[in-house]
Amino acid sequence: MRCVICGGKIEKKKVTFSYEQKNRYLFVKNVPAEVCTNCEEKTYSPEVTDELLKFVNDEFLPVKTIKVPIFDFMTR
């Protein structure tokens, strides 16, 4: 299988999925994905995508919470 973006080789890996909507951020670790070795584009199976939507819709409790500093490029 080849990358749909650049045509590079695809490898199966565990990745961290990040999500942002309005002022809500979440990260899901150890997500199975197909990742391009050239451009690092990530592709998720339909089954994994369905499970990720459950995280977005608050169907699971986080395993930990972290504090992350937010910077604004325009106010540097």
mmCIF file as gemmi writes it, N, C-alpha and C atoms, coordinates in Angstrom:
data_model
loop_
_atom_site.group_PDB
_atom_site.id
_atom_site.type_symbol
_atom_site.label_atom_id
_atom_site.label_alt_id
_atom_site.label_comp_id
_atom_site.label_asym_id
_atom_site.label_entity_id
_atom_site.label_seq_id
_atom_site.pdbx_PDB_ins_code
_atom_site.Cartn_x
_atom_site.Cartn_y
_atom_site.Cartn_z
_atom_site.occupancy
_atom_site.B_iso_or_equiv
_atom_site.pdbx_formal_charge
_atom_site.auth_seq_id
_atom_site.auth_asym_id
_atom_site.pdbx_PDB_model_num
ATOM 1 N N . MET Axp A 1 ? 0.851 -1.185 0 1 0 ? 1 A 1
ATOM 2 C CA . MET Axp A 1 ? 0 0 0 1 0 ? 1 A 1
ATOM 3 C C . MET Axp A 1 ? 0.889 1.237 0 1 0 ? 1 A 1
ATOM 4 N N . ARG Axp A 2 ? 0.442 2.277 -0.683 1 0 ? 2 A 1
ATOM 5 C CA . ARG Axp A 2 ? 1.199 3.516 -0.802 1 0 ? 2 A 1
ATOM 6 C C . ARG Axp A 2 ? 0.389 4.674 -0.219 1 0 ? 2 A 1
ATOM 7 N N . CYS Axp A 3 ? 1.102 5.709 0.217 1 0 ? 3 A 1
ATOM 8 C CA . CYS Axp A 3 ? 0.48 6.909 0.791 1 0 ? 3 A 1
ATOM 9 C C . CYS Axp A 3 ? -0.358 7.626 -0.264 1 0 ? 3 A 1
ATOM 10 N N . VAL Axp A 4 ? -1.571 8.02 0.115 1 0 ? 4 A 1
ATOM 11 C CA . VAL Axp A 4 ? -2.453 8.744 -0.804 1 0 ? 4 A 1
ATOM 12 C C . VAL Axp A 4 ? -1.99 10.184 -1.021 1 0 ? 4 A 1
ATOM 13 N N . ILE Axp A 5 ? -1.143 10.703 -0.139 1 0 ? 5 A 1
ATOM 14 C CA . ILE Axp A 5 ? -0.658 12.08 -0.261 1 0 ? 5 A 1
ATOM 15 C C . ILE Axp A 5 ? 0.583 12.161 -1.147 1 0 ? 5 A 1
ATOM 16 N N . CYS Axp A 6 ? 1.607 11.332 -0.819 1 0 ? 6 A 1
ATOM 17 C CA . CYS Axp A 6 ? 2.89 11.461 -1.523 1 0 ? 6 A 1
ATOM 18 C C . CYS Axp A 6 ? 3.349 10.195 -2.243 1 0 ? 6 A 1
ATOM 19 N N . GLY Axp A 7 ? 2.623 9.095 -2.061 1 0 ? 7 A 1
ATOM 20 C CA . GLY Axp A 7 ? 3.019 7.848 -2.701 1 0 ? 7 A 1
ATOM 21 C C . GLY Axp A 7 ? 4.074 7.065 -1.945 1 0 ? 7 A 1
ATOM 22 N N . GLY Axp A 8 ? 4.436 7.519 -0.741 1 0 ? 8 A 1
ATOM 23 C CA . GLY Axp A 8 ? 5.457 6.861 0.066 1 0 ? 8 A 1
ATOM 24 C C . GLY Axp A 8 ? 4.995 5.526 0.627 1 0 ? 8 A 1
ATOM 25 N N . LYS Axp A 9 ? 5.936 4.801 1.213 1 0 ? 9 A 1
ATOM 26 C CA . LYS Axp A 9 ? 5.666 3.494 1.815 1 0 ? 9 A 1
ATOM 27 C C . LYS Axp A 9 ? 4.878 3.672 3.111 1 0 ? 9 A 1
ATOM 28 N N . ILE Axp A 10 ? 3.975 2.741 3.386 1 0 ? 10 A 1
ATOM 29 C CA . ILE Axp A 10 ? 3.129 2.766 4.588 1 0 ? 10 A 1
ATOM 30 C C . ILE Axp A 10 ? 3.61 1.716 5.587 1 0 ? 10 A 1
ATOM 31 N N . GLU Axp A 11 ? 3.667 2.095 6.861 1 0 ? 11 A 1
ATOM 32 C CA . GLU Axp A 11 ? 3.993 1.165 7.944 1 0 ? 11 A 1
ATOM 33 C C . GLU Axp A 11 ? 2.897 1.216 8.997 1 0 ? 11 A 1
ATOM 34 N N . LYS Axp A 12 ? 2.615 0.054 9.608 1 0 ? 12 A 1
ATOM 35 C CA . LYS Axp A 12 ? 1.67 0.027 10.731 1 0 ? 12 A 1
ATOM 36 C C . LYS Axp A 12 ? 2.417 0.431 11.988 1 0 ? 12 A 1
ATOM 37 N N . LYS Axp A 13 ? 1.848 1.388 12.739 1 0 ? 13 A 1
ATOM 38 C CA . LYS Axp A 13 ? 2.463 1.907 13.964 1 0 ? 13 A 1
ATOM 39 C C . LYS Axp A 13 ? 1.386 2.215 14.981 1 0 ? 13 A 1
ATOM 40 N N . LYS Axp A 14 ? 1.818 2.412 16.223 1 0 ? 14 A 1
ATOM 41 C CA . LYS Axp A 14 ? 0.952 2.954 17.279 1 0 ? 14 A 1
ATOM 42 C C . LYS Axp A 14 ? 1.309 4.44 17.371 1 0 ? 14 A 1
ATOM 43 N N . VAL Axp A 15 ? 0.302 5.3 17.329 1 0 ? 15 A 1
ATOM 44 C CA . VAL Axp A 15 ? 0.521 6.744 17.335 1 0 ? 15 A 1
ATOM 45 C C . VAL Axp A 15 ? -0.315 7.397 18.432 1 0 ? 15 A 1
ATOM 46 N N . THR Axp A 16 ? -0.066 8.672 18.651 1 0 ? 16 A 1
ATOM 47 C CA . THR Axp A 16 ? -0.907 9.472 19.541 1 0 ? 16 A 1
ATOM 48 C C . THR Axp A 16 ? -1.824 10.323 18.673 1 0 ? 16 A 1
ATOM 49 N N . PHE Axp A 17 ? -3.113 10.15 18.862 1 0 ? 17 A 1
ATOM 50 C CA . PHE Axp A 17 ? -4.13 10.908 18.134 1 0 ? 17 A 1
ATOM 51 C C . PHE Axp A 17 ? -4.426 12.173 18.924 1 0 ? 17 A 1
ATOM 52 N N . SER Axp A 18 ? -4.408 13.314 18.256 1 0 ? 18 A 1
ATOM 53 C CA . SER Axp A 18 ? -4.753 14.575 18.94 1 0 ? 18 A 1
ATOM 54 C C . SER Axp A 18 ? -6.003 15.162 18.293 1 0 ? 18 A 1
ATOM 55 N N . TYR Axp A 19 ? -6.779 15.831 19.126 1 0 ? 19 A 1
ATOM 56 C CA . TYR Axp A 19 ? -8.059 16.381 18.685 1 0 ? 19 A 1
ATOM 57 C C . TYR Axp A 19 ? -8.247 17.75 19.323 1 0 ? 19 A 1
ATOM 58 N N . GLU Axp A 20 ? -8.736 18.693 18.526 1 0 ? 20 A 1
ATOM 59 C CA . GLU Axp A 20 ? -9.019 20.041 19.029 1 0 ? 20 A 1
ATOM 60 C C . GLU Axp A 20 ? -10.351 20.505 18.453 1 0 ? 20 A 1
ATOM 61 N N . GLN Axp A 21 ? -11.204 21.013 19.333 1 0 ? 21 A 1
ATOM 62 C CA . GLN Axp A 21 ? -12.462 21.616 18.91 1 0 ? 21 A 1
ATOM 63 C C . GLN Axp A 21 ? -12.8 22.727 19.884 1 0 ? 21 A 1
ATOM 64 N N . LYS Axp A 22 ? -12.897 23.931 19.363 1 0 ? 22 A 1
ATOM 65 C CA . LYS Axp A 22 ? -13.087 25.122 20.183 1 0 ? 22 A 1
ATOM 66 C C . LYS Axp A 22 ? -11.957 25.175 21.221 1 0 ? 22 A 1
ATOM 67 N N . ASN Axp A 23 ? -12.232 25.189 22.507 1 0 ? 23 A 1
ATOM 68 C CA . ASN Axp A 23 ? -11.172 25.2 23.519 1 0 ? 23 A 1
ATOM 69 C C . ASN Axp A 23 ? -11.014 23.848 24.201 1 0 ? 23 A 1
ATOM 70 N N . ARG Axp A 24 ? -11.323 22.799 23.493 1 0 ? 24 A 1
ATOM 71 C CA . ARG Axp A 24 ? -11.219 21.437 24.035 1 0 ? 24 A 1
ATOM 72 C C . ARG Axp A 24 ? -10.139 20.676 23.276 1 0 ? 24 A 1
ATOM 73 N N . TYR Axp A 25 ? -9.235 20.092 24.032 1 0 ? 25 A 1
ATOM 74 C CA . TYR Axp A 25 ? -8.14 19.324 23.451 1 0 ? 25 A 1
ATOM 75 C C . TYR Axp A 25 ? -8.109 17.949 24.096 1 0 ? 25 A 1
ATOM 76 N N . LEU Axp A 26 ? -7.809 16.92 23.285 1 0 ? 26 A 1
ATOM 77 C CA . LEU Axp A 26 ? -7.592 15.609 23.878 1 0 ? 26 A 1
ATOM 78 C C . LEU Axp A 26 ? -6.55 14.848 23.08 1 0 ? 26 A 1
ATOM 79 N N . PHE Axp A 27 ? -5.895 13.931 23.777 1 0 ? 27 A 1
ATOM 80 C CA . PHE Axp A 27 ? -4.869 13.08 23.182 1 0 ? 27 A 1
ATOM 81 C C . PHE Axp A 27 ? -5.212 11.636 23.529 1 0 ? 27 A 1
ATOM 82 N N . VAL Axp A 28 ? -5.09 10.748 22.546 1 0 ? 28 A 1
ATOM 83 C CA . VAL Axp A 28 ? -5.319 9.326 22.762 1 0 ? 28 A 1
ATOM 84 C C . VAL Axp A 28 ? -4.04 8.597 22.346 1 0 ? 28 A 1
ATOM 85 N N . LYS Axp A 29 ? -3.407 7.925 23.308 1 0 ? 29 A 1
ATOM 86 C CA . LYS Axp A 29 ? -2.153 7.226 23.05 1 0 ? 29 A 1
ATOM 87 C C . LYS Axp A 29 ? -2.394 5.81 22.531 1 0 ? 29 A 1
ATOM 88 N N . ASN Axp A 30 ? -1.375 5.267 21.864 1 0 ? 30 A 1
ATOM 89 C CA . ASN Axp A 30 ? -1.356 3.866 21.418 1 0 ? 30 A 1
ATOM 90 C C . ASN Axp A 30 ? -2.466 3.519 20.434 1 0 ? 30 A 1
ATOM 91 N N . VAL Axp A 31 ? -2.726 4.422 19.506 1 0 ? 31 A 1
ATOM 92 C CA . VAL Axp A 31 ? -3.765 4.212 18.506 1 0 ? 31 A 1
ATOM 93 C C . VAL Axp A 31 ? -3.147 3.524 17.279 1 0 ? 31 A 1
ATOM 94 N N . PRO Axp A 32 ? -3.711 2.393 16.835 1 0 ? 32 A 1
ATOM 95 C CA . PRO Axp A 32 ? -3.184 1.747 15.633 1 0 ? 32 A 1
ATOM 96 C C . PRO Axp A 32 ? -3.467 2.597 14.394 1 0 ? 32 A 1
ATOM 97 N N . ALA Axp A 33 ? -2.426 2.784 13.58 1 0 ? 33 A 1
ATOM 98 C CA . ALA Axp A 33 ? -2.56 3.598 12.374 1 0 ? 33 A 1
ATOM 99 C C . ALA Axp A 33 ? -1.617 3.088 11.302 1 0 ? 33 A 1
ATOM 100 N N . GLU Axp A 34 ? -1.883 3.481 10.079 1 0 ? 34 A 1
ATOM 101 C CA . GLU Axp A 34 ? -0.957 3.277 8.982 1 0 ? 34 A 1
ATOM 102 C C . GLU Axp A 34 ? -0.309 4.627 8.736 1 0 ? 34 A 1
ATOM 103 N N . VAL Axp A 35 ? 1.032 4.66 8.787 1 0 ? 35 A 1
ATOM 104 C CA . VAL Axp A 35 ? 1.772 5.923 8.737 1 0 ? 35 A 1
ATOM 105 C C . VAL Axp A 35 ? 2.742 5.902 7.567 1 0 ? 35 A 1
ATOM 106 N N . CYS Axp A 36 ? 2.76 6.983 6.787 1 0 ? 36 A 1
ATOM 107 C CA . CYS Axp A 36 ? 3.686 7.11 5.668 1 0 ? 36 A 1
ATOM 108 C C . CYS Axp A 36 ? 5.099 7.346 6.194 1 0 ? 36 A 1
ATOM 109 N N . THR Axp A 37 ? 6.068 6.571 5.688 1 0 ? 37 A 1
ATOM 110 C CA . THR Axp A 37 ? 7.459 6.733 6.125 1 0 ? 37 A 1
ATOM 111 C C . THR Axp A 37 ? 8.091 7.982 5.533 1 0 ? 37 A 1
ATOM 112 N N . ASN Axp A 38 ? 7.438 8.582 4.527 1 0 ? 38 A 1
ATOM 113 C CA . ASN Axp A 38 ? 7.986 9.781 3.89 1 0 ? 38 A 1
ATOM 114 C C . ASN Axp A 38 ? 7.401 11.071 4.476 1 0 ? 38 A 1
ATOM 115 N N . CYS Axp A 39 ? 6.078 11.222 4.429 1 0 ? 39 A 1
ATOM 116 C CA . CYS Axp A 39 ? 5.448 12.478 4.868 1 0 ? 39 A 1
ATOM 117 C C . CYS Axp A 39 ? 4.772 12.377 6.231 1 0 ? 39 A 1
ATOM 118 N N . GLU Axp A 40 ? 4.72 11.18 6.818 1 0 ? 40 A 1
ATOM 119 C CA . GLU Axp A 40 ? 4.134 10.915 8.128 1 0 ? 40 A 1
ATOM 120 C C . GLU Axp A 40 ? 2.618 11.106 8.198 1 0 ? 40 A 1
ATOM 121 N N . GLU Axp A 41 ? 1.95 11.124 7.057 1 0 ? 41 A 1
ATOM 122 C CA . GLU Axp A 41 ? 0.484 11.161 7.028 1 0 ? 41 A 1
ATOM 123 C C . GLU Axp A 41 ? -0.04 9.913 7.74 1 0 ? 41 A 1
ATOM 124 N N . LYS Axp A 42 ? -1.048 10.086 8.603 1 0 ? 42 A 1
ATOM 125 C CA . LYS Axp A 42 ? -1.629 8.974 9.353 1 0 ? 42 A 1
ATOM 126 C C . LYS Axp A 42 ? -3.003 8.627 8.781 1 0 ? 42 A 1
ATOM 127 N N . THR Axp A 43 ? -3.265 7.329 8.67 1 0 ? 43 A 1
ATOM 128 C CA . THR Axp A 43 ? -4.56 6.843 8.216 1 0 ? 43 A 1
ATOM 129 C C . THR Axp A 43 ? -5.068 5.841 9.246 1 0 ? 43 A 1
ATOM 130 N N . TYR Axp A 44 ? -6.364 5.96 9.576 1 0 ? 44 A 1
ATOM 131 C CA . TYR Axp A 44 ? -6.983 5.073 10.566 1 0 ? 44 A 1
ATOM 132 C C . TYR Axp A 44 ? -8.042 4.217 9.898 1 0 ? 44 A 1
ATOM 133 N N . SER Axp A 45 ? -8.151 2.969 10.34 1 0 ? 45 A 1
ATOM 134 C CA . SER Axp A 45 ? -9.19 2.085 9.806 1 0 ? 45 A 1
ATOM 135 C C . SER Axp A 45 ? -10.565 2.605 10.246 1 0 ? 45 A 1
ATOM 136 N N . PRO Axp A 46 ? -11.63 2.19 9.558 1 0 ? 46 A 1
ATOM 137 C CA . PRO Axp A 46 ? -12.976 2.603 9.979 1 0 ? 46 A 1
ATOM 138 C C . PRO Axp A 46 ? -13.288 2.19 11.426 1 0 ? 46 A 1
ATOM 139 N N . GLU Axp A 47 ? -12.819 1.009 11.837 1 0 ? 47 A 1
ATOM 140 C CA . GLU Axp A 47 ? -13.07 0.535 13.203 1 0 ? 47 A 1
ATOM 141 C C . GLU Axp A 47 ? -12.366 1.423 14.237 1 0 ? 47 A 1
ATOM 142 N N . VAL Axp A 48 ? -11.125 1.794 13.949 1 0 ? 48 A 1
ATOM 143 C CA . VAL Axp A 48 ? -10.378 2.668 14.86 1 0 ? 48 A 1
ATOM 144 C C . VAL Axp A 48 ? -11.025 4.045 14.893 1 0 ? 48 A 1
ATOM 145 N N . THR Axp A 49 ? -11.445 4.543 13.747 1 0 ? 49 A 1
ATOM 146 C CA . THR Axp A 49 ? -12.112 5.844 13.689 1 0 ? 49 A 1
ATOM 147 C C . THR Axp A 49 ? -13.379 5.848 14.538 1 0 ? 49 A 1
ATOM 148 N N . ASP Axp A 50 ? -14.15 4.77 14.468 1 0 ? 50 A 1
ATOM 149 C CA . ASP Axp A 50 ? -15.362 4.67 15.304 1 0 ? 50 A 1
ATOM 150 C C . ASP Axp A 50 ? -15.004 4.729 16.789 1 0 ? 50 A 1
ATOM 151 N N . GLU Axp A 51 ? -13.932 4.049 17.185 1 0 ? 51 A 1
ATOM 152 C CA . GLU Axp A 51 ? -13.507 4.071 18.587 1 0 ? 51 A 1
ATOM 153 C C . GLU Axp A 51 ? -13.013 5.46 18.989 1 0 ? 51 A 1
ATOM 154 N N . LEU Axp A 52 ? -12.291 6.14 18.101 1 0 ? 52 A 1
ATOM 155 C CA . LEU Axp A 52 ? -11.804 7.497 18.409 1 0 ? 52 A 1
ATOM 156 C C . LEU Axp A 52 ? -12.965 8.457 18.627 1 0 ? 52 A 1
ATOM 157 N N . LEU Axp A 53 ? -14.031 8.291 17.879 1 0 ? 53 A 1
ATOM 158 C CA . LEU Axp A 53 ? -15.215 9.14 18.078 1 0 ? 53 A 1
ATOM 159 C C . LEU Axp A 53 ? -15.816 8.96 19.461 1 0 ? 53 A 1
ATOM 160 N N . LYS Axp A 54 ? -15.681 7.776 20.031 1 0 ? 54 A 1
ATOM 161 C CA . LYS Axp A 54 ? -16.172 7.552 21.396 1 0 ? 54 A 1
ATOM 162 C C . LYS Axp A 54 ? -15.367 8.372 22.403 1 0 ? 54 A 1
ATOM 163 N N . PHE Axp A 55 ? -14.066 8.526 22.169 1 0 ? 55 A 1
ATOM 164 C CA . PHE Axp A 55 ? -13.257 9.383 23.047 1 0 ? 55 A 1
ATOM 165 C C . PHE Axp A 55 ? -13.715 10.834 22.907 1 0 ? 55 A 1
ATOM 166 N N . VAL Axp A 56 ? -13.923 11.271 21.682 1 0 ? 56 A 1
ATOM 167 C CA . VAL Axp A 56 ? -14.359 12.645 21.422 1 0 ? 56 A 1
ATOM 168 C C . VAL Axp A 56 ? -15.706 12.911 22.089 1 0 ? 56 A 1
ATOM 169 N N . ASN Axp A 57 ? -16.566 11.902 22.109 1 0 ? 57 A 1
ATOM 170 C CA . ASN Axp A 57 ? -17.91 12.057 22.687 1 0 ? 57 A 1
ATOM 171 C C . ASN Axp A 57 ? -17.973 11.71 24.171 1 0 ? 57 A 1
ATOM 172 N N . ASP Axp A 58 ? -16.811 11.694 24.834 1 0 ? 58 A 1
ATOM 173 C CA . ASP Axp A 58 ? -16.726 11.499 26.289 1 0 ? 58 A 1
ATOM 174 C C . ASP Axp A 58 ? -17.282 10.163 26.774 1 0 ? 58 A 1
ATOM 175 N N . GLU Axp A 59 ? -17.099 9.104 26.01 1 0 ? 59 A 1
ATOM 176 C CA . GLU Axp A 59 ? -17.577 7.793 26.45 1 0 ? 59 A 1
ATOM 177 C C . GLU Axp A 59 ? -16.555 7.075 27.332 1 0 ? 59 A 1
ATOM 178 N N . PHE Axp A 60 ? -15.363 7.629 27.469 1 0 ? 60 A 1
ATOM 179 C CA . PHE Axp A 60 ? -14.322 7.033 28.296 1 0 ? 60 A 1
ATOM 180 C C . PHE Axp A 60 ? -13.748 8.085 29.237 1 0 ? 60 A 1
ATOM 181 N N . LEU Axp A 61 ? -13.224 7.647 30.354 1 0 ? 61 A 1
ATOM 182 C CA . LEU Axp A 61 ? -12.536 8.544 31.279 1 0 ? 61 A 1
ATOM 183 C C . LEU Axp A 61 ? -11.049 8.574 30.926 1 0 ? 61 A 1
ATOM 184 N N . PRO Axp A 62 ? -10.4 9.73 31.059 1 0 ? 62 A 1
ATOM 185 C CA . PRO Axp A 62 ? -8.964 9.786 30.765 1 0 ? 62 A 1
ATOM 186 C C . PRO Axp A 62 ? -8.152 8.995 31.793 1 0 ? 62 A 1
ATOM 187 N N . VAL Axp A 63 ? -7.013 8.458 31.349 1 0 ? 63 A 1
ATOM 188 C CA . VAL Axp A 63 ? -6.127 7.747 32.275 1 0 ? 63 A 1
ATOM 189 C C . VAL Axp A 63 ? -5.268 8.725 33.062 1 0 ? 63 A 1
ATOM 190 N N . LYS Axp A 64 ? -5.108 9.94 32.541 1 0 ? 64 A 1
ATOM 191 C CA . LYS Axp A 64 ? -4.45 11.011 33.286 1 0 ? 64 A 1
ATOM 192 C C . LYS Axp A 64 ? -4.793 12.342 32.649 1 0 ? 64 A 1
ATOM 193 N N . THR Axp A 65 ? -4.57 13.407 33.39 1 0 ? 65 A 1
ATOM 194 C CA . THR Axp A 65 ? -4.792 14.768 32.919 1 0 ? 65 A 1
ATOM 195 C C . THR Axp A 65 ? -3.483 15.526 33.058 1 0 ? 65 A 1
ATOM 196 N N . ILE Axp A 66 ? -3.169 16.333 32.052 1 0 ? 66 A 1
ATOM 197 C CA . ILE Axp A 66 ? -1.926 17.104 32.089 1 0 ? 66 A 1
ATOM 198 C C . ILE Axp A 66 ? -2.221 18.591 31.937 1 0 ? 66 A 1
ATOM 199 N N . LYS Axp A 67 ? -1.303 19.405 32.406 1 0 ? 67 A 1
ATOM 200 C CA . LYS Axp A 67 ? -1.395 20.851 32.252 1 0 ? 67 A 1
ATOM 201 C C . LYS Axp A 67 ? -0.455 21.228 31.108 1 0 ? 67 A 1
ATOM 202 N N . VAL Axp A 68 ? -0.981 21.954 30.114 1 0 ? 68 A 1
ATOM 203 C CA . VAL Axp A 68 ? -0.2 22.299 28.926 1 0 ? 68 A 1
ATOM 204 C C . VAL Axp A 68 ? -0.195 23.815 28.746 1 0 ? 68 A 1
ATOM 205 N N . PRO Axp A 69 ? 0.993 24.42 28.649 1 0 ? 69 A 1
ATOM 206 C CA . PRO Axp A 69 ? 1.031 25.859 28.387 1 0 ? 69 A 1
ATOM 207 C C . PRO Axp A 69 ? 0.588 26.148 26.944 1 0 ? 69 A 1
ATOM 208 N N . ILE Axp A 70 ? -0.15 27.221 26.769 1 0 ? 70 A 1
ATOM 209 C CA . ILE Axp A 70 ? -0.615 27.636 25.443 1 0 ? 70 A 1
ATOM 210 C C . ILE Axp A 70 ? 0.037 28.968 25.112 1 0 ? 70 A 1
ATOM 211 N N . PHE Axp A 71 ? 0.638 29.044 23.94 1 0 ? 71 A 1
ATOM 212 C CA . PHE Axp A 71 ? 1.293 30.265 23.487 1 0 ? 71 A 1
ATOM 213 C C . PHE Axp A 71 ? 0.525 30.837 22.303 1 0 ? 71 A 1
ATOM 214 N N . ASP Axp A 72 ? 0.624 32.145 22.136 1 0 ? 72 A 1
ATOM 215 C CA . ASP Axp A 72 ? 0.018 32.827 21 1 0 ? 72 A 1
ATOM 216 C C . ASP Axp A 72 ? 1.144 33.434 20.178 1 0 ? 72 A 1
ATOM 217 N N . PHE Axp A 73 ? 1.306 32.974 18.955 1 0 ? 73 A 1
ATOM 218 C CA . PHE Axp A 73 ? 2.397 33.427 18.097 1 0 ? 73 A 1
ATOM 219 C C . PHE Axp A 73 ? 2.365 34.95 17.904 1 0 ? 73 A 1
ATOM 220 N N . MET Axp A 74 ? 1.186 35.515 17.853 1 0 ? 74 A 1
ATOM 221 C CA . MET Axp A 74 ? 1.035 36.966 17.586 1 0 ? 74 A 1
ATOM 222 C C . MET Axp A 74 ? 1.46 37.828 18.773 1 0 ? 74 A 1
ATOM 223 N N . THR Axp A 75 ? 1.566 37.266 19.96 1 0 ? 75 A 1
ATOM 224 C CA . THR Axp A 75 ? 1.917 38.082 21.135 1 0 ? 75 A 1
ATOM 225 C C . THR Axp A 75 ? 3.315 37.781 21.658 1 0 ? 75 A 1
ATOM 226 N N . ARG Axp A 76 ? 4.155 37.208 20.847 1 0 ? 76 A 1
ATOM 227 C CA . ARG Axp A 76 ? 5.52 36.829 21.294 1 0 ? 76 A 1
ATOM 228 C C . ARG Axp A 76 ? 6.385 38.017 21.572 1 0 ? 76 A 1
